[in-house]
């Protein structure tokens, strides 16, 4: 089961689409499909970082005033996937991409 708030599901969507696109592109030009997926993970991490920081920006917070008590309530945007804010998924997906590149280099599966 996948849990998300707001547009947090974009982390998964961006990672899968960009990873698949780069994997396909690398395969078409005769390079390793695995390397394409790894590079796609790094590119998608960058996209996710900028998307998440923009969507979860404190500037988008709204201040509401309770009519009965007069107290101010700040409502901040929350776009998260599995309780992790969208922009922090960039580090997780980027780490996976770096791990994949390391695995490709260590096991000698780099075909360029």
C-alpha positions in Angstrom: 0.0 0.0 0.0 1.3 3.4 -0.9 0.7 6.4 1.4 1.1 9.9 0.2 -0.2 13.4 1.0 -0.7 16.1 -1.6 1.4 15.6 -4.6 3.9 13.3 -2.8 3.2 10.5 -5.3 5.2 12.6 -7.9 8.4 11.2 -6.4 7.5 7.7 -7.6 6.0 8.9 -10.9 9.0 11.0 -11.8 11.5 8.3 -10.8 9.8 5.6 -12.8 9.1 7.7 -15.9 12.6 9.4 -16.1 14.3 6.1 -15.3 12.4 4.3 -18.0 13.1 7.1 -20.5 16.8 7.1 -19.9 17.0 3.3 -19.9 15.2 3.3 -23.3 17.4 6.1 -24.7 20.6 4.4 -23.6 19.4 1.1 -25.1 18.6 2.8 -28.4 22.1 4.3 -28.7 23.7 1.0 -27.9 24.8 1.7 -24.3 24.0 -0.3 -21.2 20.3 -0.2 -20.2 21.4 -0.4 -16.6 23.6 2.7 -16.9 20.6 4.5 -18.4 18.4 3.6 -15.4 21.2 4.8 -13.1 21.6 8.1 -14.9 17.8 8.4 -15.0 17.7 8.0 -11.2 20.2 10.8 -10.8 18.3 13.1 -13.2 15.0 12.3 -11.6 16.5 13.0 -8.1 17.3 16.5 -9.4 13.8 17.0 -10.7 12.3 15.7 -7.5 14.4 18.0 -5.4 13.4 21.2 -7.2 9.7 20.1 -7.5 9.6 19.2 -3.8 11.2 22.4 -2.5 8.9 24.5 -4.7 5.7 22.6 -3.6 6.7 22.5 0.1 7.9 26.0 0.2 7.2 27.9 3.5 6.2 30.8 1.3 3.1 28.8 0.4 2.0 28.6 4.0 -1.4 30.1 4.8 -2.3 31.9 8.0 -5.9 31.4 9.1 -7.7 33.1 12.0 -10.1 31.3 14.2 -13.2 33.5 14.5 -14.1 32.3 18.0 -10.7 32.6 19.7 -8.9 35.0 17.4 -5.9 32.6 17.3 -3.8 32.4 14.2 -3.3 28.9 12.7 -0.5 28.4 10.1 -1.3 25.7 7.5 1.8 24.6 5.7 1.9 22.6 2.5 2.6 18.9 2.9 3.5 16.9 -0.1 5.0 13.6 1.1 5.3 9.9 0.2 5.5 7.4 3.0 5.7 10.3 5.5 8.9 11.6 3.9 8.6 15.1 2.3 8.9 15.1 -1.5 12.2 16.9 -1.7 13.9 14.5 0.6 13.1 11.6 -1.8 15.7 13.2 -4.1 18.4 11.9 -1.7 17.0 8.4 -1.5 16.6 8.1 -5.3 19.9 9.8 -6.0 21.6 7.3 -3.6 20.0 4.4 -5.4 21.3 5.9 -8.7 24.9 6.2 -7.2 24.6 2.6 -5.9 23.6 1.4 -9.3 26.5 3.2 -11.0 28.9 1.7 -8.4 27.5 -1.8 -9.0 27.9 -1.4 -12.8 31.5 -0.3 -12.4 32.5 -2.9 -9.8 31.0 -5.8 -11.8 32.3 -4.6 -15.1 29.0 -4.3 -16.8 29.7 -1.0 -18.4 29.1 -1.3 -22.2 29.6 2.1 -23.9 
